[in-house]
Amino acid sequence: MPATASEPRGVREYLLAFADDEHLMGQQHTEWIGVAPFLEEDLAFSSIGQDELGHAALLYELILDLEGTEPTDTAVDSLAFGRPSEGYRCCHLVEFTTRDWAEALVRHWIYDTFEEMRWRLVAGSSRPQLAAIARKALQEEAFHRRHADALLDKLLASPEARERILEAFETVGPLAGGLCEPVVGEAEVIDEGVAAASTGSLLEPLQQAIGQRFGYWDSIGSPAADSQDGRTVRSADFEPLLARMREVLDYDPEAVW
């Protein structure tokens, strides 16, 4: 659905990219339920996944509200699941299908490190609803970061585990820069005070944080290295992931999430 005349395209694109990242990341976390390496991680990834899906739902509702559409469960489902592939604005990091738990953990840490920075950009938003969502999300992100940091502290201290984690980083790291790729029209978002700064401004602090955590950041791809053309280009992993996300909806179109 296009933006209304009173809602510039850039605002919708910005919020849609944010919501789609949260939606797909939440889905990816839930797929580790029952297969994580130990029970505590089943529960932790489940809890974090629920948080991310909750953030996505709130952002989708905000988009619908800005468009003048009542944000019913059906309308949210339609926005979340009913678009063609080219209508999504998620980054390739959240689309990526991890091969093992080490990659999932590395992605979890990178994503939540970025996500905390991103929420801070809108914590003082000119849109009161968005600022309120950000305040709630930042409280939950503190838990997400503590969880990922605590695990990596232990694993990186063990030579064998450290090797596996750094191997996983070599695979996941090149996708990290894509988190910072802005959507078309983001200048409107800054001009209107919806966000305090561009998504692209987070690349350098993200690189620094990753360097401090993993000891180096040479593997981090810049947005240009993994161009998503303003987040409009989907990766090869997207369609299979979308099919998994739509399984229940395809089975029962009247179901709501």
Secondary structure, 3 states (H helix, E strand, C coil): CCCCCCCCHHHHHHHHHHHHHHHHHHHHHHCCCCCCCCHHHHHHHHHHHHHHHHHHHHHHHHHHHHCCCCCCHHHHHHHHHCCCHHHCCCCHHHHCCCCCHHHHHHHHHHHHHHHHHHHHHCCCCCCHHHHHHHHHHHHHHHHHHHHHHHHHHHHHCCHHHHHHHHHHHHHHHHHHHHHHCCCCCHHHHHHCCCCCCCHHHHHHHHHHHHHHHHCCCCCCCCCCCCCCCCCCCCCCCHHHHHHHHCHHHHHCCCCCC
